Amino acid sequence: MTHAEESKSVETRLSDDIPTLEAEVAKLTAERDEAMLRIRQLRDDEDPKAGVYYHNEIFQTQQDKLRLDVEIKFRTNKINRINLGIAEMDSNSGVKNGFLF
């Protein structure tokens, strides 16, 4: 199915997605903030003298924080594209329209 066919099959317009995307960004931001607090807490709880380390938990939480950062950026960019009226383009359509990037 091409992008044009997908657009025809979707009942709501792209601009209708903005409140949903903003809610997702808010939720993901809260999750990211919790992950940052968890990282700080784990680092504070480490005690090298007693041999207490949380390197695996810290690493996994940092990876989760980075994933959340990407998800937030993805949704923010989508909101910006919708606000600017730019439809999602396939990789070749930019070159056809004279845009290299």
Secondary structure, DSSP 4 states (H G I P E B T S, - for coil): --HHHHHHH-SS-GGGGHHHHHHHHHHHHHHHHHHHHHHHHHHHH-BGGGTB--HHHHHHHHHHHHHHHHHHHHHHHHHHHHHHTPPP--TTHHHHTT---
